[in-house]
Amino acid sequence: MIDQIILLLYLLGSIILGFYVGKNTKTIKDFAVGPRNFSTILLVATVFASIVDGSDTLGLVTEVFNG
């Protein structure tokens, strides 16, 4: 029961946050590219996270652990 309550609160929080943050998005172009004022470190981190995903990291740990 507590798991369902936590999940429901999480989903409601996500919906509320989405409506609050997305209220300035008027067109599909705003949604797709945003305001285009991203810092270099944010862009580098995004590309790095896209390349090195969780499966690569966990796969490497498994290989090291198994020898």
ABEGO torsion letter per residue (X at the ends): XAAAAAAAAAAAAAAAAAAAAAAABABAAAAAAEAGABBAAAAAAAAAAAABBAAAAAAAAAAAAAX
